[in-house]
Amino acid sequence: MNIYFSGIGGSGIGPLADIVHQIGYQVFGSDKQDSGYIDYLREHGISEIHIGQSVEQIAEVHAKTPIDWLVYSSAVTMENPDSPELKFARENGIKISKRDELLNFILKEKNLDLIAIAGTHGKTTTVAMTVWLMKNLGLPISYLLAAKTSFAKMGEYNPESKYFIYEADEFDRNFLHFSPKVTMISGVGYDHQEIFPTLDDYKSAFREFVSQSEKAFLWQLDAEFLYEKNSAENVTVIPESTDISDVKLAGKFNRRDAFLVAQTVAKITGEPMEKLIKIMSDFPGLGKRMEKIAPNLYVNYAHTPEKLIAGMSAASEILSPNQKLAVIYEPLTNRRQHYFLDSYKNVFSGADKLYWLPSYLAREDKNLRIITPDELINHLDEPTKKIAESSEMNDELRQKISTHLENGDLVVAMIAGGGNDSLDHWLRQKFSANN
């Protein structure tokens, strides 16, 4: 079968393309821009990737090797409902779907049970932790991992595996297309307001997803957030009073995610918690999650107030005595800022300096005005407002960061996207050579 991925550079689509390639299908793809994800795919044998998403490009591929199935990223239709590639596929009788239909096809064809990780925040870290733990137990697994790590590929198919580990994203209600054997909820807040117009709608979608799972595991606070009273019968709730001090990882939220994974895997495998906690304490982390790219310079993917708080918590544990903390913040999407405007308040508490960049734009509503950094800063509480300033990715910011590093300060960048126009890419260009 010949499969074409439109938006192949996406964190959900790219690893799936890699898995399909490993299974033995012919894989092609396109994206609007180059990225680290695309570089990764090319390094792993997927060479037929086009930058630009034109009719001419897909027509050339189809003429040489007839495409059987076009899988597209949700971002493709959100940014352009009249996508040339989708139009070409319809006109040429090519099967079209999002990633969920293809993944369900693979699960059924390969007789795999789904272990799904869902949540507003912490999903990718929790998937990585699950992969880490299962690999260290010597269990054959297949998985899709939307981040780079030192211990696993981003996508892997093992023909001997029983389980497929997957980040079940609520965006575009993707997770509702699955019926997992086991589900973990890594943390729930409120996000993707363009898909879920009310908080009740958001909670309802999560409850529906959990109801489709044979078993689900989550922390007490998340259970109370979703269910308010009694949770469903298929849900195992971890009490907030649980002692997680034996998990030796930086950051409270990392320790919670690690314990959630250990608890779930203990139920699946029968392995003792003491053994699993010891393995989890050696978890080496993953790309863009408090990742050190130069001495005292870290990048951390964070796009909701909850994730920012988690990032600040981890930073506080890295800080040396008397060391100052400088934070650079790149919000992810302008549309989110219209909902988060009054939610930031003191999320950057503990920072000595805050540099606020313009929002990284993606899947935007063109009818929404762009909220500036200065306006967002004005919605912080007074102590944080005094240390914050609007900034740009330019030589002035580079010099300020250099000065912080020369002074021995800890610099943490709360990053958004990973494209060539992102803060993450800019920092790696300017500073990672110092590492």
C-alpha positions as CSV (number, residue, x, y, z in Angstrom):
1,M,0.0,0.0,0.0
2,N,1.2,3.5,-0.9
3,I,0.4,6.2,1.7
4,Y,0.8,9.9,1.4
5,F,1.0,12.1,4.5
6,S,-0.1,15.8,4.1
7,G,1.5,17.7,7.0
8,I,4.1,15.0,7.5
9,G,6.2,17.4,9.7
10,G,3.6,17.4,12.5
11,S,4.4,15.8,15.8
12,G,1.4,13.5,15.5
13,I,1.7,12.7,11.8
14,G,5.5,12.3,11.4
15,P,6.0,9.4,13.8
16,L,3.0,7.6,12.4
17,A,4.6,7.9,8.9
18,D,7.7,6.4,10.4
19,I,5.8,3.5,11.9
20,V,4.0,2.8,8.6
21,H,7.4,2.8,6.8
22,Q,8.7,0.3,9.3
23,I,5.7,-2.0,8.7
24,G,6.6,-2.0,5.1
25,Y,4.3,0.4,3.3
26,Q,5.5,2.9,0.8
27,V,5.5,6.4,2.4
28,F,5.4,9.8,0.8
29,G,4.6,13.2,2.3
30,S,4.6,17.0,2.2
31,D,4.6,20.0,4.5
32,K,4.5,23.7,4.2
33,Q,8.0,24.1,5.8
34,D,11.1,22.2,6.7
35,S,11.6,21.2,10.4
36,G,13.6,19.0,12.7
37,Y,10.8,16.4,12.4
38,I,11.2,16.2,8.7
39,D,15.0,16.0,9.0
40,Y,14.4,13.0,11.4
41,L,12.1,11.3,8.9
42,R,14.6,11.7,6.1
43,E,17.4,10.3,8.3
44,H,15.2,7.2,8.9
45,G,14.6,6.4,5.3
46,I,11.6,8.5,4.2
47,S,13.1,10.5,1.4
48,E,10.1,11.4,-0.7
49,I,9.1,14.5,1.2
50,H,8.1,17.7,-0.6
51,I,8.2,21.2,0.9
52,G,5.2,23.1,-0.4
53,Q,1.8,21.4,-0.8
54,S,0.9,21.9,-4.5
55,V,-1.1,19.9,-7.0
56,E,2.0,19.5,-9.2
57,Q,4.0,17.9,-6.4
58,I,1.4,15.3,-5.4
59,A,0.5,14.7,-9.1
60,E,4.1,13.9,-9.8
61,V,4.2,11.3,-7.0
62,H,0.9,9.8,-8.0
63,A,2.1,9.4,-11.6
64,K,5.2,7.5,-10.6
65,T,3.6,5.4,-7.7
66,P,-0.2,5.5,-7.5
67,I,-1.3,6.7,-4.0
68,D,-3.8,4.5,-2.2
69,W,-4.4,6.5,0.9
70,L,-3.9,10.2,1.8
71,V,-3.6,10.9,5.5
72,Y,-3.8,14.6,6.5
73,S,-3.1,16.6,9.6
74,S,-5.9,18.5,11.1
75,A,-3.8,21.7,10.7
76,V,-4.0,21.3,6.9
77,T,-7.7,21.8,6.7
78,M,-7.8,24.4,9.4
79,E,-5.3,26.5,7.6
80,N,-6.7,25.8,4.1
81,P,-10.2,24.1,3.8
82,D,-9.5,23.9,0.0
83,S,-6.2,22.1,0.3
84,P,-4.9,21.4,-3.2
85,E,-3.6,17.9,-2.1
86,L,-7.0,16.9,-0.7
87,K,-8.8,18.2,-3.8
88,F,-6.4,16.2,-6.0
89,A,-7.0,13.1,-3.9
90,R,-10.8,13.4,-4.2
91,E,-10.6,14.0,-7.9
92,N,-8.4,10.9,-8.4
93,G,-10.4,8.5,-6.2
94,I,-7.7,8.3,-3.5
95,K,-8.9,7.3,0.0
96,I,-8.7,10.2,2.4
97,S,-8.7,10.3,6.2
98,K,-7.1,11.8,9.3
99,R,-4.5,9.8,11.3
100,D,-7.0,8.1,13.6
101,E,-8.5,5.9,10.9
102,L,-5.1,4.7,9.7
103,L,-3.9,4.0,13.3
104,N,-7.1,2.0,14.0
105,F,-6.4,0.1,10.8
106,I,-2.9,-0.8,12.0
107,L,-4.2,-1.8,15.5
108,K,-6.7,-4.1,14.0
109,E,-4.4,-5.6,11.3
110,K,-1.6,-6.2,13.8
111,N,-3.8,-7.3,16.7
112,L,-2.5,-4.6,19.1
113,D,-4.0,-3.4,22.3
114,L,-3.9,0.4,22.7
115,I,-2.4,2.0,25.8
116,A,-3.5,5.6,25.4
117,I,-2.2,8.7,27.3
118,A,-4.6,11.7,27.2
119,G,-4.7,15.1,29.0
120,T,-4.4,18.8,28.6
121,H,-0.7,18.7,29.6
122,G,2.0,16.1,30.3
123,K,0.9,13.7,27.5
124,T,4.2,13.5,25.6
125,T,6.3,13.2,28.8
126,T,4.0,10.4,30.1
127,V,4.2,8.5,26.8
128,A,8.0,8.8,26.9
129,M,8.0,7.6,30.5
130,T,5.8,4.6,29.5
131,V,8.1,3.7,26.7
132,W,11.1,4.0,28.9
133,L,9.6,1.8,31.6
134,M,8.4,-0.9,29.2
135,K,11.7,-1.0,27.4
136,N,13.6,-1.3,30.7
137,L,11.3,-4.2,31.6
138,G,12.3,-5.9,28.3
139,L,8.8,-5.9,27.0
140,P,8.3,-5.7,23.2
141,I,6.2,-2.6,22.4
142,S,5.1,-0.5,19.5
143,Y,4.5,3.2,20.1
144,L,4.2,6.7,18.7
145,L,6.3,9.3,20.5
146,A,6.0,13.0,19.5
147,A,9.4,14.0,20.8
148,K,13.0,13.1,20.5
149,T,14.7,11.1,23.3
150,S,18.0,9.4,23.9
151,F,16.5,6.0,24.4
152,A,13.8,5.5,21.8
153,K,12.8,6.4,18.2
154,M,9.9,8.7,17.7
155,G,7.9,5.8,16.2
156,E,8.5,2.1,16.4
157,Y,6.7,-1.0,15.3
158,N,7.7,-4.3,16.9
159,P,6.0,-7.3,15.3
160,E,6.3,-9.2,18.6
161,S,4.5,-6.5,20.6
162,K,1.1,-6.8,22.3
163,Y,0.7,-3.1,23.1
164,F,0.7,0.1,21.1
165,I,1.4,3.2,23.2
166,Y,-0.2,6.4,21.9
167,E,-0.7,10.0,22.8
168,A,-4.4,10.4,22.4
169,D,-4.8,14.1,21.6
170,E,-8.1,15.8,22.3
171,F,-7.5,18.4,19.6
172,D,-10.2,18.0,16.9
173,R,-11.7,15.3,19.2
174,N,-9.1,12.9,17.8
175,F,-9.1,10.7,20.9
176,L,-12.8,9.9,20.6
177,H,-12.0,7.6,17.6
178,F,-10.3,5.1,19.9
179,S,-11.3,2.4,22.4
180,P,-8.1,1.8,24.4
181,K,-7.4,-1.3,26.5
182,V,-5.8,1.1,29.1
183,T,-5.9,4.9,29.4
184,M,-3.8,7.2,31.5
185,I,-4.9,10.8,32.1
186,S,-1.8,12.9,32.7
187,G,-3.5,16.1,33.8
188,V,-6.6,18.1,32.8
189,G,-7.2,21.8,32.5
190,Y,-8.9,23.6,29.6
191,D,-7.5,24.0,26.1
192,H,-8.4,24.1,22.4
193,Q,-11.3,26.5,22.9
194,E,-11.8,26.7,19.2
195,I,-12.9,23.0,19.3
196,F,-14.5,23.0,22.7
197,P,-16.4,26.3,23.2
198,T,-17.2,25.6,26.9
199,L,-15.4,24.0,29.8
200,D,-18.3,21.5,30.1
201,D,-17.9,20.5,26.5
202,Y,-14.2,19.8,27.2
203,K,-14.9,17.8,30.3
204,S,-17.7,15.8,28.5
205,A,-15.3,14.8,25.7
206,F,-12.8,13.5,28.3
207,R,-15.5,11.6,30.1
208,E,-16.7,10.0,26.8
209,F,-13.1,9.0,26.0
210,V,-12.6,7.4,29.4
211,S,-15.9,5.5,29.0
212,Q,-14.5,4.0,25.8
213,S,-11.5,2.6,27.6
214,E,-11.5,-0.8,29.3
215,K,-9.5,0.7,32.2
216,A,-8.4,4.2,33.1
217,F,-5.9,5.6,35.6
218,L,-5.7,9.2,36.8
219,W,-4.9,11.4,39.8
220,Q,-7.6,12.4,42.3
221,L,-7.5,16.1,41.3
222,D,-8.2,15.2,37.7
223,A,-10.9,12.8,38.6
224,E,-12.6,15.5,40.7
225,F,-12.2,18.0,37.8
226,L,-13.8,15.6,35.3
227,Y,-16.5,13.9,37.4
228,E,-17.0,16.4,40.3
229,K,-18.5,13.5,42.4
230,N,-18.0,9.8,41.8
231,S,-15.8,8.7,38.9
232,A,-16.8,5.9,36.6
233,E,-16.4,2.2,37.5
234,N,-13.6,1.6,35.1
235,V,-11.5,4.4,36.6
236,T,-8.7,3.8,39.2
237,V,-8.0,7.0,41.1
238,I,-4.6,7.7,42.7
239,P,-5.2,9.6,46.0
240,E,-3.5,13.0,46.3
241,S,-2.1,11.9,49.7
242,T,0.0,9.2,48.0
243,D,3.7,9.5,48.9
244,I,5.7,9.9,45.7
245,S,9.0,11.0,47.3
246,D,10.7,7.8,46.2
247,V,10.5,9.0,42.6
248,K,13.8,10.8,42.2
249,L,13.1,13.2,39.3
250,A,13.2,17.0,39.2
251,G,9.8,18.7,39.2
252,K,6.7,17.8,41.1
253,F,4.7,17.2,38.0
254,N,7.3,14.9,36.5
255,R,7.2,12.8,39.7
256,R,3.4,12.6,39.5
257,D,3.5,11.5,35.9
258,A,6.2,8.9,36.7
259,F,4.1,7.5,39.5
260,L,1.0,7.4,37.3
261,V,3.0,5.4,34.8
262,A,4.4,3.0,37.4
263,Q,1.0,2.4,38.9
264,T,-0.6,1.7,35.6
265,V,2.2,-0.6,34.4
266,A,2.2,-2.4,37.7
267,K,-1.5,-3.3,37.1
268,I,-0.7,-4.4,33.5
269,T,2.4,-6.5,34.2
270,G,2.2,-7.5,37.9
271,E,5.7,-6.1,38.5
272,P,6.3,-4.7,42.0
273,M,6.0,-0.9,42.4
274,E,9.4,-0.7,44.2
275,K,11.1,-2.0,41.0
276,L,9.1,0.3,38.7
277,I,9.7,3.4,40.8
278,K,13.5,2.7,40.7
279,I,13.4,2.5,36.9
280,M,11.3,5.6,36.7
281,S,13.8,7.5,38.8
282,D,16.4,7.0,36.1
283,F,14.2,8.5,33.4
284,P,16.5,10.7,31.3
285,G,13.9,13.1,30.0
286,L,13.0,14.0,26.4
287,G,13.6,16.7,23.9
288,K,12.2,20.2,24.6
289,R,11.0,19.3,28.1
290,M,13.5,21.0,30.4
291,E,16.2,20.1,27.9
292,K,19.6,21.5,28.5
293,I,20.9,23.0,25.2
294,A,23.9,24.9,26.7
295,P,25.4,25.4,30.1
296,N,22.6,27.0,32.3
297,L,20.3,27.3,29.2
298,Y,17.2,25.1,29.0
299,V,14.2,24.9,26.7
300,N,10.8,23.7,27.9
301,Y,7.7,23.2,25.8
302,A,4.8,24.9,27.6
303,H,1.7,26.4,26.3
304,T,-0.9,26.4,29.1
305,P,-0.8,28.1,32.5
306,E,-0.6,24.6,34.1
307,K,2.4,23.6,32.0
308,L,4.1,26.9,32.8
309,I,3.6,26.3,36.5
310,A,5.1,22.8,36.0
311,G,8.1,24.3,34.2
312,M,8.7,26.9,36.9
313,S,8.5,24.1,39.5
314,A,11.2,22.1,37.7
315,A,13.3,25.2,37.2
316,S,13.2,26.0,40.9
317,E,14.6,22.5,41.7
318,I,17.5,23.0,39.2
319,L,18.4,26.5,40.6
320,S,21.5,26.6,42.7
321,P,21.5,28.6,45.9
322,N,21.6,32.4,45.2
323,Q,21.3,31.7,41.4
324,K,18.9,34.0,39.5
325,L,16.3,32.8,37.1
326,A,15.6,34.4,33.7
327,V,12.6,33.2,31.7
328,I,11.9,33.7,28.0
329,Y,8.3,33.0,27.1
330,E,6.9,32.4,23.6
331,P,3.1,31.8,23.7
332,L,1.7,29.2,21.4
333,T,-1.0,30.7,19.1
334,N,-2.7,34.0,19.4
335,R,-6.2,32.4,19.7
336,R,-5.2,30.8,23.0
337,Q,-4.2,34.2,24.4
338,H,-7.8,35.4,24.1
339,Y,-8.7,32.7,26.6
340,F,-5.6,32.8,28.8
341,L,-5.4,36.6,29.1
342,D,-6.5,36.6,32.7
343,S,-5.0,33.2,33.6
344,Y,-1.3,34.1,33.7
345,K,-1.3,36.2,36.8
346,N,1.6,34.7,39.0
347,V,2.5,31.6,36.9
348,F,6.0,33.0,36.5
349,S,6.4,33.5,40.3
350,G,10.1,32.8,41.2
351,A,11.6,34.4,38.1
352,D,13.9,37.3,38.5
353,K,13.4,38.4,34.9
354,L,10.8,37.7,32.2
355,Y,11.1,38.3,28.5
356,W,7.8,38.0,26.7
357,L,7.9,37.3,22.9
358,P,5.1,37.6,20.3
359,S,2.9,34.6,20.1
360,Y,3.9,31.8,17.7
361,L,1.1,31.7,15.1
362,A,-0.5,28.5,14.0
363,R,-4.0,27.5,13.0
364,E,-5.2,31.0,13.8
365,D,-8.6,32.5,13.6
366,K,-8.1,35.4,11.2
367,N,-11.0,37.3,12.8
368,L,-9.2,37.6,16.1
369,R,-7.0,40.6,16.7
370,I,-3.3,39.9,17.6
371,I,-2.8,40.4,21.3
372,T,0.6,42.0,21.9
373,P,3.2,41.0,24.6
374,D,2.7,44.4,26.3
375,E,-1.0,43.7,26.7
376,L,-0.5,40.3,28.0
377,I,2.1,41.5,30.5
378,N,-0.4,44.0,31.8
379,H,-2.5,41.1,33.0
380,L,0.2,39.7,35.2
381,D,0.1,40.3,38.9
382,E,2.1,43.4,40.1
383,P,5.3,41.6,41.3
384,T,5.7,39.7,38.0
385,K,4.7,42.7,35.9
386,K,7.7,44.6,37.3
387,I,10.2,42.0,36.1
388,A,8.6,41.5,32.6
389,E,9.4,43.2,29.3
390,S,8.3,42.6,25.8
391,S,11.0,41.4,23.5
392,E,11.8,40.1,20.0
393,M,14.1,37.3,18.7
394,N,16.9,39.7,17.7
395,D,20.5,40.6,18.6
396,E,19.4,42.6,21.6
397,L,17.7,39.6,23.2
398,R,20.7,37.4,22.3
399,Q,23.0,39.8,24.1
400,K,20.7,39.9,27.2
401,I,20.7,36.1,27.3
402,S,24.5,36.0,26.9
403,T,24.8,38.5,29.8
404,H,22.6,36.3,32.0
405,L,24.7,33.2,31.2
406,E,27.9,35.1,31.8
407,N,26.6,36.1,35.2
408,G,25.8,32.5,36.0
409,D,22.1,32.9,35.9
410,L,19.7,30.0,34.9
411,V,17.9,30.8,31.7
412,V,14.7,28.8,30.9
413,A,12.9,29.3,27.6
414,M,9.2,28.3,27.7
415,I,8.9,27.5,24.0
416,A,6.0,27.0,21.5
417,G,6.4,25.6,18.1
418,G,9.5,23.9,16.7
419,G,9.6,25.3,13.1
420,N,12.5,27.3,11.7
421,D,10.9,30.5,12.9
422,S,10.5,29.4,16.5
423,L,12.3,30.4,19.7
424,D,13.5,26.9,20.1
425,H,15.2,26.9,16.6
426,W,16.6,30.4,17.2
427,L,18.2,29.5,20.6
428,R,19.8,26.3,19.2
429,Q,21.3,28.3,16.4
430,K,22.6,31.0,18.7
431,F,23.7,29.1,21.7
432,S,23.8,25.3,21.4
433,A,27.3,25.4,19.9
434,N,28.5,26.5,23.4
435,N,27.4,23.2,24.9
